[in-house]
Amino acid sequence: MATSWMRRCSKIVNTRRSSLGVSCGAWKSRYFSSQPLVDSPAGGLVEVPLAQTGEGIAECELLKWFVKEGDYVEEFQPLCEVQSDKATIEITSRFKGKVFQVLYVPGDIMKVGETMLKIFVNDGESTSTSDDDCSQISPDFHLIESDPENFLINQQIPGGVLATPSVRHLAKQHDININDISGSGKDGRVLKEDVLSYAVSKGVDKDLPILSPALAEKTDLFHERETKCAASVQQGIIEDKILPLRGFQRSMVKSMTMAAKVPHFYFMEEINCNALVELKASFQKENTDPNVKHTFLPFLIKSLSMALNKYPLMNSSFCEESHEIVLKGCHNVGVAMATPYGLVVPNIKKAQSQSILEVTKELARLQQLAVGNKLSTEDITGGTITLSNIGSIGGKSGSPILNLPEAAIIAIGKIQKLPRFTDDGNVYPACVTNVTIGADHRIVDGATVARFCNEWKLLIEKPDLLLLHMR
């Protein structure tokens, strides 16, 4: 029976297994992975590592926990929310049990395979053990289930500071070394009040305001860092600040560094949007769906897709290994969106097969997810060409950097009413916008881009021509 118990238990912390006094031997550890589990753990303490969340993802930023130490969790219950450089993902539990220890706090970077938390899995339905087997188990084993917080505190590494993850996170917010704080809790445990008192005594709380848990839940980390820097400037504090790049910002650094190695060239053109302005106003006037708001962007996306049918090289990518050009079958049009979490480029899948109304609804869905930092990996991968609507912020023109491996990216300026001349010299008001096309010179030349732009311009200036190509 003792042998059976050994096979069915999991290993507690390696550094503490000797202190548990389990005569039946060390408990066997089980590891969580992205692969389906063949069987469930028989009982004991289970280490739950960060699984592979996507191809090429090596680390993720922890955004928030849905559980805390002492909570009971069910299978497939959300544990936490993490953000890679590709998407925001919810991690769910593979086990049913009680959360024993949370090893990270929001804002931490977790490597794939590292243990995020530990769950005590109770083997209530397995075969019961004999009295002899139970007598061999240390009372500490039962303490795990009855009072996991005190057990965790008692198992701290000698010389370390006793503190809960939330207190450690508070100290981290204030750039305080928690080892410098004298704890007033039991056995020298550092409490929240200790951190706040230490911050006041050192004068570090002035430029690092404390966020309440409720406010911290609603405030994104990127905006929080900007606010702290702005507050320091207003208070006359002149010092360097370190802003760690996380999530989409880290992804932008990687992609822009790669794009800088590609030979770019740019083509600029002015487009008359008088007919487009009238058509958009007409659509909005006849709109009876309160969930639909007509904008210029869906028209630009659909007309762009029409132009790509004639110039497929603009919807391609370059394969460096084989020096081949891959013509993409679908028009997955990416739209650059500035969010509080950084720049993200979700894309409209198969724009060539969608109506303008369908593009409008899909664009609204992506914008809503982007603002809430809820875009999936599917939403932001697979793009074939990108539109950057800088005009929505107020810019007239720009020189966009390629979103590799795409062959082209287009920056659209704001639409403004300006005086223009007819062929006979008369002045008339015109709604115009400037577009700048950045292209990969390894794939396309200037003449191809110019012809493509002329085709797209024609469809925008005469949107009724779209009817000839609609399917």
PyMOL commands that set and color helices and strands:
alter all, ss='L'
color gray80, all
select helices_A, chain A and resi 2-8+14-20+131-135+139-146+148-154+165-173+178-180+186-188+192-202+213-218+221-234+248-259+274-285+296-310+312-315+351-353+356-371+377-380+390-392+446-461+463-469
alter helices_A, ss='H'
color red, helices_A
select strands_A, chain A and resi 44-49+59-65+72-73+78-83+88-92+97-102+109-111+115-121+264-272+316-319+324-327+333-335+337-339+342-344+347-348+385-388+408-412+416-421+427-440
alter strands_A, ss='S'
color yellow, strands_A
deselect
rebuild
show_as cartoon
